[in-house]
Amino acid sequence: MARDTSPIVKQSRREGYALHPKAHKILVKKPGIPGQHSGSRQSKPSLYQIQLREKQKVRRLYGLLERQFAKLMKEASARNGLAGENLLQLLELRIDNAVYRSGLATSRRAARQLVGHGHFMLNDRRVDIPSIRLKPGDVITVRPKSAKSGYFAQIDDVVANSIQGPLSWLKTDVKKLKIEITGLPKREEAEADINEQLIVEYYSR
């Protein structure tokens, strides 16, 4: 399974955005682009650079490779409605994102690893593909064998440290280790600091 394994904190500094919960403190201490000349004076970025950085930020935030992201953008553009909002909805409906949003994982990277290792079942069938797209009515549960592991035995602590709030499209039962997809994600429930129109413009060049 292809994935970007470069340090998430370094990626966060490059994008000027916390792509992982642990990156918040680092960005406060070390703002700016990493590297020897990161503090040097830079010219005003062009519109293309702004669009590119927004695309890279969102791609890295959700953990997609370039080809995956471009394919998803193409699908979002072909759908009815606003392409940018369609893109965010498709990203939010990935199973790894749903696990993260439910509070059962502390980050999207952690959620992707849990799904990839086959700890979850989708509608009573074991899955190990983080990019699986969910739909209303889907039910995600932890495999009985995995539920006995040390991680899920201490899931209350994981959920307690989660930064996720309630979502209209997702319902979590921590005691039963169960996630229900009750609707479709709304734009205001996605990351607030995303300018999806810049991404649409980038791919419209």
Contact map, one row per residue, 1 for C-alpha under 8 A:
1110000000000000000000000000000000000000000000000000000000000000000000000000000000000000000000000000000000000000000000000000000000000000000000000000000000000000000000000000000000000000000000000000000000000
1111000000000000000000000000000000000000000000000000000000000000100000000000000000000000000000000000000000000000000000000000000000000000000000000000000000000000000000000000000000000000000000000000000000000
1111100000000000000000000000000000000000000000000000000000000011100000000000000000000000000000000000000000000000000000000000000000000000000000000000000000000000000000000000000000000000000000000000000000000
0111110000000000000000000000000000000000000000000000000000000011100000000000000000000000000000000000000000000000000000000000000000000000000000000000000000000000000000000000000000000000000000000000000000000
0011111000000000000000000000000000000000000000000000000000000000000000000000000000000000000000000000000000000000000000000000000000000000000000000000000000000000000000000000000000000000000000000000000000000
0001111101100000000000000000000000000000000000000000000000000000000000000000000000000000000000000000000000000000000000000000000000000000000000000000000000000000000000000000000000000000000000000000000000000
0000111111100000000000000000000000000000000000000000000000000000000000000000000000000000000000000000000000000000000000000000000000000000000000000000000000000000000000000000000000000000000000000000000000000
0000011111110000001100100000000000000000000000000000000000000000000000000000000000000000000000000000000000000000000000000000000000000000000000000000000000000000000000000000000000000000000000000000000000000
0000001111111000011101100100000000000000000000000000000000000000000000000000000000000000000000000000000000000000000000000000000000000000000000000000000000000000000000000000000000000000000000000000000000000
0000011111111100000000000000000001000000000000000000000000000000000000000000000000000000000000000000000000000000000000000000000000000000000000000000000000000000000000000000000000000000000000000000000000000
0000011111111110001000000000000000000000000000000000000000010000000000000000000000000000000000000000000000000000000000000000000000000000000000000000000000000000000000000000000000000000000000000000000000000
0000000111111111111100100010000000000000000000000000000000000000000000000000000000000000000000000000000000000000000000000000000000000000000000000000000000000000000000000000000000000000000000000000000000000
0000000011111111110000000010011111000000000000000000000000000000000000000000000000000000000000000000000000000000000000000000000000000000000000000000000000000000000000000000000000000000000000000000000000000
0000000001111111100000000000000111000000000000000000000000000000000000000000000000000000000000000000000000000000000000000000000000000000000000000000000000000000000000000000000000000000000000000000000000000
0000000000111111100000000000000010000000000000000000100110000000000000000000000000000000000000000000000000000000000000000000000000000000000000000000000000000000000000000000000000000000000000000000000000000
0000000000011111110000000010001110000000000000000000000000000000000000000000000000000000000000000000000000000000000000000000000000000000000000000000000000000000000000000000000000000000000000000000000000000
0000000000011111111000000010000000000000000000000000000010000000000000000000000000000000000000000000000000000000000000000000000000000000000000000000000000000000000000000000000000000000000000000000000000000
0000000010011001111111110010000000000000000000000000000000000000000000000000000000000000000000000000000000000000000000000000000000000000000000000000000000000000000000000000000000000000000000000000000000000
0000000110110000111110100000000000000000000000000000000010011000000000000000000000000000000000000000000000000000000000000000000000000000000000000000000000000000000000000000000000000000000000000000000000000
0000000110010000011111110000000000000000000000000000000000001000000000000000000000000000000000000000000000110000000000000000000000000000000000000000000000000000000000000000000000000000000000000000000000000
0000000000000000011111110000000000000000000000000000000000000000000000000000000000000000000000000000000001100000000000000000000000000000000000000000000000000000000000000000000000000000000000000000000000000
0000000010000000010111111100000000000000000000000000000000000000000000000000000000000000000000000000000000000000000000000000000000000000000000000000000000000000000000000000000000000000000000000000000000000
0000000110010000011111111110000000000000000000000000000000000000000000000000000000000000000000000000000000000000000000000000000000000000000000000000000000000000000000000000000000000000000000000000000000000
0000000000000000010111111111000000000000000000000000000000000000000000000000000000000000000000000000000000000000000000000000000000000000000000000000000000000000000000000000000000000000000000000000000000000
0000000000000000000001111111100000000000000000000000000000000000000000000000000000000000000000000000000000000000000000000000000000000000000000000000000000000000000000000000000000000000000000000000000000000
0000000010000000000001111111111000000000000000000000000000000000000000000000000000000000000000000000000000000000000000000000000000000000000000000000000000000000000000000000000000000000000000000000000000000
0000000000011001110000111111111100000000000000000000000000000000000000000000000000000000000000000000000000000000000000000000000000000000000000000000000000000000000000000000000000000000000000000000000000000
0000000000000000000000011111111000000000000000000000000000000000000000000000000000000000000000000000000000000000000000000000000000000000000000000000000000000000000000000000000000000000000000000000000000000
0000000000000000000000001111111000000000000000000000000000000000000000000000000000000000000000000000000000000000000000000000000000000000000000000000000000000000000000000000000000000000000000000000000000000
0000000000001000000000000111111100000000000000000000000000000000000000000000000000000000000000000000000000000000000000000000000000000000000000000000000000000000000000000000000000000000000000000000000000000
0000000000001001000000000111111110000000000000000000000000000000000000000000000000000000000000000000000000000000000000000000000000000000000000000000000000000000000000000000000000000000000000000000000000000
0000000000001101000000000010011111000110000000000000000000000000000000000000000000000000000000000000000000000000000000000000000000000000000000000000000000000000000000000000000000000000000000000000000000000
0000000000001111000000000000001111100110000000000000000000000000000000000000000000000000000000000000000000000000000000000000000000000000000000000000000000000000000000000000000000000000000000000000000000000
0000000001001100000000000000000111110100000000000000000000000000000000000000000000000000000000000000000000000000000000000000000000000000000000000000000000000000000000000000000000000000000000000000000000000
0000000000000000000000000000000011111100000000000000000000000000000000000000000000000000000000000000000000000000000000000000000000000000000000000000000000000000000000000000000000000000000000000000000000000
0000000000000000000000000000000001111110000000000000000000000000000000000000000000000000000000000000000000000000000000000000000000000000000000000000000000000000000000000000000000000000000000000000000000000
0000000000000000000000000000000000111111000000000000000000000000000000000000000000000000000000000000000000000000000000000000000000000000000000000000000000000000000000000000000000000000000000000000000000000
0000000000000000000000000000000111111111000000000000000000000000000000000000000000000000000000000000000000000000000000000000000000000000000000000000000000000000000000000000000000000000000000000000000000000
0000000000000000000000000000000110011111100000000000000000000000000000000000000000000000000000000000000000000000000000000000000000000000000000000000000000000000000000000000000000000000000000000000000000000
0000000000000000000000000000000000001111110000000000000000000000000000000000000000000000000000000000000000000000000000000000000000000000000000000000000000000000000000000000000000000000000000000000000000000
0000000000000000000000000000000000000011111000000000000000000000000000000000000000000000000000000000000000000000000000000000000000000000000000000000000000000000000000000000000000000000000000000000000000000
0000000000000000000000000000000000000001111100000000000000000000000000000000000000000000000000000000000000000000000000000000000000000000000000000000000000000000000000000000000000000000000000000000000000000
0000000000000000000000000000000000000000111110000000000000000000000000000000000000000000000000000000000000000000000000000000000000000000000000000000000000000000000000000000000000000000000000000000000000000
0000000000000000000000000000000000000000011111000000000000000000000000000000000000000000000000000000000000000000000000000000000000000000000000000000000000000000000000000000000000000000000000000000000000000
0000000000000000000000000000000000000000001111111100000000000000000000000000000000000000000000000000000000000000000000000000000000000000000000000000000000000000000000000000000000000000000000000000000000000
0000000000000000000000000000000000000000000111111100000000000000000000000000000000000000000000000000000000000000000000000000000000000000000000000000000000000000000000000000000000000000000000000000000000000
0000000000000000000000000000000000000000000011111110000000000000000000000000000000000000000000000000000000000000000000000000000000000000000000000000000000000000000000000000000000000000000000000000000000000
0000000000000000000000000000000000000000000011111111000000000000000000000000000000000000000000000000000000000000000000000000000000000000000000000000000000000000000000000000000000000000000000000000000001000
0000000000000000000000000000000000000000000011111111100000000000000000000000000000000000000000000000000000000000000000000000000000000000000000000000000000000000000000000000000000000000000000000000000000000
0000000000000000000000000000000000000000000011111111110000000000000000000000000000000000000000000000000000000000000000000000000000000000000000000000000000000000000000000000000000000000000000000000010000000
0000000000000000000000000000000000000000000000111111111000000000000000000000000000000000000000000000000000000000000000000000000000000000000000000000000000000000000000000000000000000000000000000000011011000
0000000000000000000000000000000000000000000000011111111100000000000000000000000000000000000000000000000000000000000000000000000000000000000000000000000000000000000000000000000000000000000000000000001001000
0000000000000010000000000000000000000000000000001111111110000000000000000000000000000000000000000000000000000000000000000000000000000000000000000000000000000000000000000000000000000000000000000000000000000
0000000000000000000000000000000000000000000000000111111111000000000000000000000000000000000000000000000000000000000000000000000000000000000000000000000000000000000000000000000000000000000000000111011000000
0000000000000000000000000000000000000000000000000011111111100000000000000000000000000000000000000000000000000000000000000000000000000000000000000000000000000000000000000000000000000000000000000000011001000
0000000000000010000000000000000000000000000000000001111111110000000000000000000000000000000000000000000000000000000000000000000000000000000000000000000000000000000000000000000000000000000000000000000000000
0000000000000010101000000000000000000000000000000000111111111000000000000000000000000000000000000000000000000000000000000000000000000000000000000000000000000000000000000000000000000000000000000000000000000
0000000000000000000000000000000000000000000000000000011111111100000000000000000000000000000000000000000000000000000000000000000000000000000000000000000000000000000000000000000000000000000000000100000000000
0000000000000000000000000000000000000000000000000000001111111111110010000000000000000000000000000000000000000000000000000000000000000000000000000000000000000000000000000000000000000000000000000000000000000
0000000000100000001000000000000000000000000000000000000111111111100000000000000000000000000000000000000000000000000000000000000000000000000000000000000000000000000000000000000000000000000000000000000000000
0000000000000000001100000000000000000000000000000000000011111110000000000000000000000000000000000000000000010000000000000000000000000000000000000000000000000000000000000000000000000000000000000000000000000
0000000000000000000000000000000000000000000000000000000001111111000000000000000000000000001000001000000000010000000000000000000000000000000000000000000000000000000000000000000000000000000000000000000000000
0011000000000000000000000000000000000000000000000000000000111111100000000000000000000000000000000000000000011000000000000000000000000000000000000000000000000000000000000000000000000000000000000000000000000
0011000000000000000000000000000000000000000000000000000000110111110110000000000000000000000000000000000000000000000000000000000000000000000000000000000000000000000000000000000000000000000000000000000000000
0111000000000000000000000000000000000000000000000000000000110011111110000000000000000000000000000000000000000000000000000000000000000000000000000000000000000000000000000000000000000000000000000000000000000
0000000000000000000000000000000000000000000000000000000000100001111111000000000000000000000000000000000000000000000000000000000000000000000000000000000000000000000000000000000000000000000000000000000000000
0000000000000000000000000000000000000000000000000000000000000000111111100000000000000000000000000000000000000000000000000000000000000000000000000000000000000000000000000000000000000000000000000000000000000
0000000000000000000000000000000000000000000000000000000000000001111111110000000000000000000000000000000000000000000000000000000000000000000000000000000000000000000000000000000000000000000000000000000000000
0000000000000000000000000000000000000000000000000000000000100001111111111000000000000000000000000000000000000000000000000000000000000000000000000000000000000000000000000000000000000000000000000000000000000
0000000000000000000000000000000000000000000000000000000000000000011111111100000000000000000000000000000000000000000000000000000000000000000000000000000000000000000000000000000000000000000000000000000000000
0000000000000000000000000000000000000000000000000000000000000000001111111110000000000000000000000000000000000000000000000000000000000000000000000000000000000000000000000000000000000000000000000000000000000
0000000000000000000000000000000000000000000000000000000000000000000111111111000000000010010000000000000000000000000000000000000000000000000000000000000000000000000000000000000000000000000000000000000000000
0000000000000000000000000000000000000000000000000000000000000000000011111111100000100010000000000000000000000000000000000000000000000000000000000000000000000000000000000000000000000000000000000000000100100
0000000000000000000000000000000000000000000000000000000000000000000001111111110000000000000000000000000000000000000000000000000000000000000000000000000000000000000000000000000000000000000000000000000000000
0000000000000000000000000000000000000000000000000000000000000000000000111111111000000000000000000000000000000000000000000000000000000000000000000000000000000000000000000000000000000000000000000000000000000
0000000000000000000000000000000000000000000000000000000000000000000000011111111000110110010000000000000000000000000000000000000000000000000000000000000000000000000000000000000000000000000000000000000000000
0000000000000000000000000000000000000000000000000000000000000000000000001111111101110110000000000000000000000000000000000000000000000000000000000000000000000000000000000000000000000000000000000000000000000
0000000000000000000000000000000000000000000000000000000000000000000000000111111100100000000000000000000000000000000000000000000000000000000000000000000000000000000000000000000000000000000000000000000000000
0000000000000000000000000000000000000000000000000000000000000000000000000011111110100100000000000000000000000000000000000000000000000000000000000000000000000000000000000000000000000000000000000000000000000
0000000000000000000000000000000000000000000000000000000000000000000000000000111111100000000000000000000000000000000000000000000000000000000000000000000000000000000000000000000000000000000000000000000000000
0000000000000000000000000000000000000000000000000000000000000000000000000000001111101100000000000000000000000000000000000000000000000000000000000000000000000000000000000000000000000000000000000000000000000
0000000000000000000000000000000000000000000000000000000000000000000000000000100111111100000000000000000000000000000000000000000000000000000000000000000000000000000000000000000000000000000000000000000000000
0000000000000000000000000000000000000000000000000000000000000000000000001001111111111110000000000000000000000000000000000000000000000000000000000000000000000000000000000000000000000000000000000000000100000
0000000000000000000000000000000000000000000000000000000000000000000000000001100001111111000000000000000000000000000000000000000000000000000000000000000000000000000000000000000000000000000000000001101100000
0000000000000000000000000000000000000000000000000000000000000000000000000000000011111111100000000000000000000000000000000000000000000000000000000000000000000000000000000000000000000000001000000001000000000
0000000000000000000000000000000000000000000000000000000000000000000000000001101011111111110000000000000000000000000000000000000000000000000000000000000000000000000000000000000000000000000000000000000000000
0000000000000000000000000000000000000000000000000000000000000000000000011001100000111111111000000000000000000000000000000000000000000000000000000000000000000000000000000000000000000000000000000000000000000
0000000000000000000000000000000000000000000000000000000000000000000000000000000000011111111100000000000000000000000000000000000000000000000000000000000000000000000000000000000000000000001001000001000000000
0000000000000000000000000000000000000000000000000000000000000000000000000000000000001111111110000000000000000000000000000000000000000000000000000000000000000000000000000000000000000001111000000000000000000
0000000000000000000000000000000000000000000000000000000000000000000000010001000000000111111111000000000000000000000000000000000000001000000000000000000000000000000000000000000000000000000000000000000000000
0000000000000000000000000000000000000000000000000000000000000100000000000000000000000011111111001000000000000000000000000000000000000000000000000000000000000000000000000000000000000000000000000000000000000
0000000000000000000000000000000000000000000000000000000000000000000000000000000000000001111111001100000000000000000000000000000000000000000000000000000000000000000000000000000000000000100001000000000000000
0000000000000000000000000000000000000000000000000000000000000000000000000000000000000000111111101100000000000000000000000000000000001110000000000000000000000000000000000000000000000001100000000000000000000
0000000000000000000000000000000000000000000000000000000000000000000000000000000000000000011111111100000000000000000000000000000001111100000000000000000000000000000000000000000000000000000000000000000000000
0000000000000000000000000000000000000000000000000000000000000000000000000000000000000000000011111110000000000000001000000000000001111100000000000000000000000000000000000000000000000000000000000000000000000
0000000000000000000000000000000000000000000000000000000000000000000000000000000000000000000001111111000000010011001000000000000001100000000000000000000000000000000000000000000000000000000000000000000000000
0000000000000000000000000000000000000000000000000000000000000100000000000000000000000000001111111111100000010011000000000000000000000000000000000000000000000000000000000000000000000000000000000000000000000
0000000000000000000000000000000000000000000000000000000000000000000000000000000000000000000111111111110000000000000000000000000000000000000000000000000000000000000000000100000000000000000000000000000000000
0000000000000000000000000000000000000000000000000000000000000000000000000000000000000000000000111111111110000010000000000000000000000000000000000000000000000000000000000000000000100000000000000000000000000
0000000000000000000000000000000000000000000000000000000000000000000000000000000000000000000000011111111111110110000000000000000000000000000000000000000000000000000000000000000000000000000000000000000000000
0000000000000000000000000000000000000000000000000000000000000000000000000000000000000000000000001111111110000000000000000000000000000000000000000000000000000000000100000000000000000000000000000000000000000
0000000000000000000000000000000000000000000000000000000000000000000000000000000000000000000000000111111110000000000000000000000000000000000000000000000000000000000100000111000000100000000000000000000000000
0000000000000000000000000000000000000000000000000000000000000000000000000000000000000000000000000011111111000000000000000000000000000000000000000000000000000110011100000000000000000000000000000000000000000
0000000000000000000000000000000000000000000000000000000000000000000000000000000000000000000000000011111111000010000000000000000000000000000000000000000000100110000000000000010000000000000000000000000000000
0000000000000000000000000000000000000000000000000000000000000000000000000000000000000000000000000011111111110110000000000000000000000000000000000000000000000110010000000000000000000000000000000000000000000
0000000000000000000010000000000000000000000000000000000000000000000000000000000000000000000000000001001111110110000000000000000000000000000000000000000000000110110000000000000000000000000000000000000000000
0000000000000000000110000000000000000000000000000000000000000000000000000000000000000000000000000001000011111110000000000000000000000000000000000000000000000000000000000000000000000000000000000000000000000
0000000000000000000100000000000000000000000000000000000000001110000000000000000000000000000000011001000011111111000000000000000000000000000000000000000000000000000000000000000000000000000000000000000000000
0000000000000000000000000000000000000000000000000000000000000010000000000000000000000000000000000000000000111111100000000000000000000000000000000000000000000000000000000000000000000000000000000000000000000
0000000000000000000000000000000000000000000000000000000000000000000000000000000000000000000000000001000011111111110000000000000000000000000000000000000000000000000000000000000000000000000000000000000000000
0000000000000000000000000000000000000000000000000000000000000000000000000000000000000000000000011011000111111111111000000000000000000000000000000000000000000000000000000000000000000000000000000000000000000
0000000000000000000000000000000000000000000000000000000000000000000000000000000000000000000000011000000000011111111100000000000001000000000000000000000000000000000000000000000000000000000000000000000000000
0000000000000000000000000000000000000000000000000000000000000000000000000000000000000000000000000000000000001111111110000000000000000000000000000000000000000000000000000000000000000000000000000000000000000
0000000000000000000000000000000000000000000000000000000000000000000000000000000000000000000000000000000000000111111111110000000000000000000000000000000000000000000000000000000000000000000000000000000000000
0000000000000000000000000000000000000000000000000000000000000000000000000000000000000000000000110000000000000011111111110000001111000000000000000000000000000000000000000000000000000000000000000000000000000
0000000000000000000000000000000000000000000000000000000000000000000000000000000000000000000000000000000000000001111111100000001111000000000000000000000000000000000000000000000000000000000000000000000000000
0000000000000000000000000000000000000000000000000000000000000000000000000000000000000000000000000000000000000000111111100000000100000000000000000000000000000000000000000000000000000000000000000000000000000
0000000000000000000000000000000000000000000000000000000000000000000000000000000000000000000000000000000000000000011111111000011100000000000000000000000000000000000000000000000000000000000000000000000000000
0000000000000000000000000000000000000000000000000000000000000000000000000000000000000000000000000000000000000000011111111000011100000000000001100100000000000000000000000000000000000000000000000000000000000
0000000000000000000000000000000000000000000000000000000000000000000000000000000000000000000000000000000000000000011001111100011100000000000111100000000000000000000000000000000000000000000000000000000000000
0000000000000000000000000000000000000000000000000000000000000000000000000000000000000000000000000000000000000000000001111111111000000000000111100000000000000000000000000000000000000000000000000000000000000
0000000000000000000000000000000000000000000000000000000000000000000000000000000000000000000000000000000000000000000000011111111000000000011110000000000000000000000000000000000000000000000000000000000000000
0000000000000000000000000000000000000000000000000000000000000000000000000000000000000000000000000000000000000000000000001111100000000000011110000000000000000000000000000000000000000000000000000000000000000
0000000000000000000000000000000000000000000000000000000000000000000000000000000000000000000000000000000000000000000000001111110000000000001110000000000000000000000000000000000000000000000000000000000000000
0000000000000000000000000000000000000000000000000000000000000000000000000000000000000000000000000000000000000000000000001111111000000000000000000000000000000000000000000000000000000000000000000000000000000
0000000000000000000000000000000000000000000000000000000000000000000000000000000000000000000000000000000000000000000001111101111100000000000000100000000000000000000000000000000000000000000000000000000000000
0000000000000000000000000000000000000000000000000000000000000000000000000000000000000000000000000000000000000000001101111100111110000000000000000000000000000000000000000000000000000000000000000000000000000
0000000000000000000000000000000000000000000000000000000000000000000000000000000000000000000000000000000000000000001111110000011111000000000000000000000000000000000000000000000000000000000000000000000000000
0000000000000000000000000000000000000000000000000000000000000000000000000000000000000000000000000000000000000000001100000000001111110000000000000000000000000000000000000000000000000000000000000000000000000
0000000000000000000000000000000000000000000000000000000000000000000000000000000000000000000001110000000000000001001100000000000111110000000000000000000000000000000000000000000000000000000000000000000000000
0000000000000000000000000000000000000000000000000000000000000000000000000000000000000000000001110000000000000000000000000000000011111000000000000000000000000000000000000000000000000000000000000000000000000
0000000000000000000000000000000000000000000000000000000000000000000000000000000000000000000001100000000000000000000000000000000011111100000000000000000000000000000000000000000000000000000000000000000000000
0000000000000000000000000000000000000000000000000000000000000000000000000000000000000000010011100000000000000000000000000000000000111110000000000000000000000000000000000000000000000000000000000000000000000
0000000000000000000000000000000000000000000000000000000000000000000000000000000000000000000011100000000000000000000000000000000000011111010000000000000000000000000000000000000000001000000000000000000000000
0000000000000000000000000000000000000000000000000000000000000000000000000000000000000000000010000000000000000000000000000000000000001111110000000000000000000000000000000000000000001011000000000000000000000
0000000000000000000000000000000000000000000000000000000000000000000000000000000000000000000000000000000000000000000000000000000000000111110000000000000000000000000000001000000000001111000000000000000000000
0000000000000000000000000000000000000000000000000000000000000000000000000000000000000000000000000000000000000000000000000000000000000011111000000000000000000000000000000000000000011110000000000000000000000
0000000000000000000000000000000000000000000000000000000000000000000000000000000000000000000000000000000000000000000000000110000000000111111100000000000000000000000000000000000000011100000000000000000000000
0000000000000000000000000000000000000000000000000000000000000000000000000000000000000000000000000000000000000000000000000111000000000000111110000000000000000000000000000000000001111000000000000000000000000
0000000000000000000000000000000000000000000000000000000000000000000000000000000000000000000000000000000000000000000000011111000000000000011111000000000000000000000000000000000001110000000000000000000000000
0000000000000000000000000000000000000000000000000000000000000000000000000000000000000000000000000000000000000000000000011111000000000000001111100000000000000000000000000000000111100000000000000000000000000
0000000000000000000000000000000000000000000000000000000000000000000000000000000000000000000000000000000000000000000000111000000000000000000111110110000000000000000000000000000011000000000000000000000000000
0000000000000000000000000000000000000000000000000000000000000000000000000000000000000000000000000000000000000000000000111000010000000000000011111110000000000000000000000000000000000000000000000000000000000
0000000000000000000000000000000000000000000000000000000000000000000000000000000000000000000000000000000000000000000000000000000000000000000001111111000000000000000000000000000000000000000000000000000000000
0000000000000000000000000000000000000000000000000000000000000000000000000000000000000000000000000000000000000000000000000000000000000000000000111111100000000000000000000000000000000000000000000000000000000
0000000000000000000000000000000000000000000000000000000000000000000000000000000000000000000000000000000000000000000000100000000000000000000001111111100100000000000000000000000000000000000000000000000000000
0000000000000000000000000000000000000000000000000000000000000000000000000000000000000000000000000000000000000000000000000000000000000000000001111111100110000000000000000000000010000000000000000000000000000
0000000000000000000000000000000000000000000000000000000000000000000000000000000000000000000000000000000000000000000000000000000000000000000000011111110110000000000000000000000000000000000000000000000000000
0000000000000000000000000000000000000000000000000000000000000000000000000000000000000000000000000000000000000000000000000000000000000000000000001111111110000000000000000000000000000000000000000000000000000
0000000000000000000000000000000000000000000000000000000000000000000000000000000000000000000000000000000000000000000000000000000000000000000000000001111111000000000000000000000000000000000000000000000000000
0000000000000000000000000000000000000000000000000000000000000000000000000000000000000000000000000000000000000000000000000000000000000000000000000000111111100000000000000000000000000000000000000000000000000
0000000000000000000000000000000000000000000000000000000000000000000000000000000000000000000000000000000000000000000000000000000000000000000000000111111111100000000000000000000000000000000000000000000000000
0000000000000000000000000000000000000000000000000000000000000000000000000000000000000000000000000000000000000000000000000000000000000000000000000011111111100000000000000000000000000000000000000000000000000
0000000000000000000000000000000000000000000000000000000000000000000000000000000000000000000000000000000000000000000000000000000000000000000000000000011111111100000000000000000000000000000000000000000000000
0000000000000000000000000000000000000000000000000000000000000000000000000000000000000000000000000000000100000000000000000000000000000000000000000000001111111110000000000000010000000000000000000000000000000
0000000000000000000000000000000000000000000000000000000000000000000000000000000000000000000000000000000000000000000000000000000000000000000000000000000001111111000000000000010000000000000000000000000000000
0000000000000000000000000000000000000000000000000000000000000000000000000000000000000000000000000000000000000000000000000000000000000000000000000000000001111111100000000000000000000000000000000000000000000
0000000000000000000000000000000000000000000000000000000000000000000000000000000000000000000000000000001111000000000000000000000000000000000000000000000001111111110000000000000000000000000000000000000000000
0000000000000000000000000000000000000000000000000000000000000000000000000000000000000000000000000000001111000000000000000000000000000000000000000000000000111111110000000000000000000000000000000000000000000
0000000000000000000000000000000000000000000000000000000000000000000000000000000000000000000000000000000000000000000000000000000000000000000000000000000000011111110000000000000000000000000000000000000000000
0000000000000000000000000000000000000000000000000000000000000000000000000000000000000000000000000000000001000000000000000000000000000000000000000000000000001111111000000000000000000000000000000000000000000
0000000000000000000000000000000000000000000000000000000000000000000000000000000000000000000000000000001011000000000000000000000000000000000000000000000000000111111100000000000000000000000000000000000000000
0000000000000000000000000000000000000000000000000000000000000000000000000000000000000000000000000000001000000000000000000000000000000000000000000000000000000000111110000000000000000000000000000000000000000
0000000000000000000000000000000000000000000000000000000000000000000000000000000000000000000000000000111000000000000000000000000000000000000000000000000000000000011111000000000000000000000000000000000000000
0000000000000000000000000000000000000000000000000000000000000000000000000000000000000000000000000000000000000000000000000000000000000000000000000000000000000000001111100000000000000000000000000000000000000
0000000000000000000000000000000000000000000000000000000000000000000000000000000000000000000000000000000000000000000000000000000000000000000000000000000000000000000111110100000000000000000000000000000000000
0000000000000000000000000000000000000000000000000000000000000000000000000000000000000000000000000000000000000000000000000000000000000000000000000000000000000000000011111110000000000000000010000000000000000
0000000000000000000000000000000000000000000000000000000000000000000000000000000000000000000000000000000000000000000000000000000000000000000000000000000000000000000001111110000000000110100000000000000000000
0000000000000000000000000000000000000000000000000000000000000000000000000000000000000000000000000000000000000000000000000000000000000001000000000000000000000000000000111110000000001111100000000000000000000
0000000000000000000000000000000000000000000000000000000000000000000000000000000000000000000000000100010000000000000000000000000000000000000000000000000000000000000001111111000000111110000000000000000000000
0000000000000000000000000000000000000000000000000000000000000000000000000000000000000000000000000000010000000000000000000000000000000000000000000000000000000000000000111111100000111100000000000000000000000
0000000000000000000000000000000000000000000000000000000000000000000000000000000000000000000000000000010000000000000000000000000000000000000000000000000000000000000000000111110011110000000000000000000000000
0000000000000000000000000000000000000000000000000000000000000000000000000000000000000000000000000000000000000000000000000000000000000000000000000000000000000000000000000011111111100000000000000000000000000
0000000000000000000000000000000000000000000000000000000000000000000000000000000000000000000000000000000100000000000000000000000000000000000000000000000000110000000000000001111111000000000000000000000000000
0000000000000000000000000000000000000000000000000000000000000000000000000000000000000000000000000000000000000000000000000000000000000000000000000000000000000000000000000000111111000000000000000000000000000
0000000000000000000000000000000000000000000000000000000000000000000000000000000000000000000000000000000000000000000000000000000000000000000010000000000000000000000000000000111111000000000000000000000000000
0000000000000000000000000000000000000000000000000000000000000000000000000000000000000000000000000000000000000000000000000000000000000000000011000010000000000000000000000001111111100000000000000000000000000
0000000000000000000000000000000000000000000000000000000000000000000000000000000000000000000000000000000000000000000000000000000000000000001111000000000000000000000000000001111111110000000000000000000000000
0000000000000000000000000000000000000000000000000000000000000000000000000000000000000000000000000010010000000000000000000000000000000000001110000000000000000000000000000111100011111000000000000000000000000
0000000000000000000000000000000000000000000000000000000000000000000000000000000000000000000000000000000000000000000000000000000000000000111100000000000000000000000000000111000001111100000000000000000000000
0000000000000000000000000000000000000000000000000000000000000000000000000000000000000000000000000000000000000000000000000000000000000111111000000000000000000000000000001110000000111111000000000000000000000
0000000000000000000000000000000000000000000000000000000000000000000000000000000000000000000000000000000000000000000000000000000000000001110000000000000000000000000000011110000000011111000000000000000000000
0000000000000000000000000000000000000000000000000000000000000000000000000000000000000000000000000000000000000000000000000000000000000011100000000000000000000000000000011100000000001111100000000000000000000
0000000000000000000000000000000000000000000000000000000000000000000000000000000000000000100010000000000000000000000000000000000000000011000000000000000000000000000000001000000000001111110000000000000000000
0000000000000000000000000000000000000000000000000000000000000000000000000000000000000000100110000000000000000000000000000000000000000000000000000000000000000000000000011000000000000011111011000000000000000
0000000000000000000000000000000000000000000000000000000000000000000000000000000000000000100000000000000000000000000000000000000000000000000000000000000000000000000000000000000000000001111111000000000000000
0000000000000000000000000000000000000000000000000000000000000000000000000000000000001001100000000000000000000000000000000000000000000000000000000000000000000000000000000000000000000000111111000000000000000
0000000000000000000000000000000000000000000000000000000000000000000000000000000000000000000000000000000000000000000000000000000000000000000000000000000000000000000000000000000000000000011111110000000000000
0000000000000000000000000000000000000000000000000000000000000000000000000000000000000000000000000000000000000000000000000000000000000000000000000000000000000000000000100000000000000000111111110000000000000
0000000000000000000000000000000000000000000000000000000000000000000000000000000000000001000100000000000000000000000000000000000000000000000000000000000000000000000000000000000000000000111111110000000000000
0000000000000000000000000000000000000000000000000000000000000000000000000000000000000000000000000000000000000000000000000000000000000000000000000000000000000000000000000000000000000000000111111100000000000
0000000000000000000000000000000000000000000000000000000000000000000000000000000000000000000000000000000000000000000000000000000000000000000000000000000000000000000000000000000000000000000111111100000000000
0000000000000000000000000000000000000000000000000000000000000000000000000000000000000000000000000000000000000000000000000000000000000000000000000000000000000000000000000000000000000000000000111110000000000
0000000000000000000000000000000000000000000000000000010001000000000000000000000000000000000000000000000000000000000000000000000000000000000000000000000000000000000000000000000000000000000000111111000000000
0000000000000000000000000000000000000000000000000000010000000000000000000000000000000000000000000000000000000000000000000000000000000000000000000000000000000000000000000000000000000000000000001111111000000
0000000000000000000000000000000000000000000000000000010000000000000000000000000000011001000000000000000000000000000000000000000000000000000000000000000000000000000000000000000000000000000000000111111100000
0000000000000000000000000000000000000000000000000000000000000000000000000000000000010000000000000000000000000000000000000000000000000000000000000000000000000000000000000000000000000000000000000011111110000
0000000000000000000000000000000000000000000000000110011000000000000000000000000000000000000000000000000000000000000000000000000000000000000000000000000000000000000000000000000000000000000000000011111111000
0000000000000000000000000000000000000000000000000011011000000000000000000000000000010000000000000000000000000000000000000000000000000000000000000000000000000000000000000000000000000000000000000011111111100
0000000000000000000000000000000000000000000000000000000000000000000000001000000000110000000000000000000000000000000000000000000000000000000000000000000000000000000000000000000000000000000000000001111111110
0000000000000000000000000000000000000000000000000010000000000000000000000000000000000000000000000000000000000000000000000000000000000000000000000000000000000000000000000000000000000000000000000000111111111
0000000000000000000000000000000000000000000000010011001000000000000000000000000000000000000000000000000000000000000000000000000000000000000000000000000000000000000000000000000000000000000000000000011111111
0000000000000000000000000000000000000000000000000000000000000000000000001000000000000000000000000000000000000000000000000000000000000000000000000000000000000000000000000000000000000000000000000000001111111
0000000000000000000000000000000000000000000000000000000000000000000000000000000000000000000000000000000000000000000000000000000000000000000000000000000000000000000000000000000000000000000000000000000111111
0000000000000000000000000000000000000000000000000000000000000000000000000000000000000000000000000000000000000000000000000000000000000000000000000000000000000000000000000000000000000000000000000000000011111
